[in-house]
């Protein structure tokens, strides 16, 4: 699969989350709600997840191997660096309801 589009929405820096991203593969399949997170060792991505009844967060969609994860993360972080900063009005609004 080839990444054909990456859309980045930067958010206010009130926590560790820096952006919410959608990645399109082969102009045919999209994964929404990938998060760019500021960690102790720099930026990384967190795949979309939901909370289980037991309180654990489980990925809804994720790469199967480390090579695929690295490819997706590299493309997302490259797009993040090129994306314009969040505007003040957007920064005050909560990210995606």
C-alpha positions in Angstrom: 0.0 0.0 0.0 1.1 3.5 -0.8 0.4 6.6 1.3 -1.3 9.0 -1.1 -2.5 11.7 1.3 -1.8 13.0 4.8 -4.1 15.7 6.3 -2.9 17.3 9.5 -5.0 19.4 12.0 -2.7 20.9 14.6 -4.2 21.5 18.0 -3.3 23.8 20.9 -0.3 22.8 23.0 -2.3 22.3 26.3 -1.3 18.7 26.6 1.0 16.2 24.9 -1.2 15.9 21.7 0.1 18.1 18.9 -2.2 17.1 16.0 -4.9 14.8 14.7 -4.2 13.3 11.3 -6.0 11.4 8.5 -3.9 9.1 6.3 -5.1 7.9 2.9 -3.7 4.7 1.3 -3.9 4.1 -2.5 -6.5 6.8 -2.9 -8.9 4.2 -1.7 -8.8 3.7 2.1 -8.5 6.3 4.9 -7.6 6.0 8.6 -8.8 9.0 10.7 -7.8 10.1 14.2 -4.1 9.2 14.2 -2.6 11.4 16.9 0.8 13.1 16.9 2.0 13.0 20.5 5.0 14.9 22.1 6.8 12.3 24.2 9.9 12.4 26.3 12.0 11.2 23.3 10.2 13.4 20.7 7.2 13.2 18.5 5.5 9.9 17.7 2.1 8.7 16.4 -0.7 6.9 18.3 -3.2 5.0 16.2 -6.9 5.5 16.6 -8.3 3.6 19.6 -11.4 3.1 21.8 -11.9 2.4 25.4 -12.9 -1.2 26.3 -15.5 -1.9 29.0 -12.5 -2.9 31.2 -11.1 0.6 30.8 -8.2 -0.3 28.5 -7.6 1.5 25.2 -7.4 -0.8 22.2 -6.2 0.2 18.7 -9.0 0.2 16.1 -6.6 0.1 13.2 -2.8 -0.3 13.3 0.1 -1.5 11.2 1.0 -5.2 11.6 4.8 -4.8 11.6 7.5 -2.3 12.6 8.4 -1.5 9.0 4.9 -0.4 8.2 4.6 1.6 11.4 7.8 3.4 10.7 6.7 4.3 7.1 3.4 5.7 8.4 5.1 7.6 11.2 7.7 9.1 9.0 5.1 10.3 6.5 2.9 11.7 9.2 5.7 13.5 11.0 7.0 15.0 7.7 3.5 16.3 7.0 3.1 17.6 10.6 6.3 19.6 10.2 5.1 21.2 7.0 1.5 22.0 8.3 0.7 25.5 9.3 0.3 26.2 13.0 -3.1 26.0 14.6 -4.9 29.4 14.6 -5.8 30.9 17.9 -9.6 30.5 17.4 -9.1 26.9 16.5 -6.6 26.4 19.4 -9.3 27.4 21.9 -11.9 25.0 20.5 -11.7 21.3 21.6 -10.2 19.0 18.9 -12.8 16.9 17.0 -15.9 16.3 19.0 
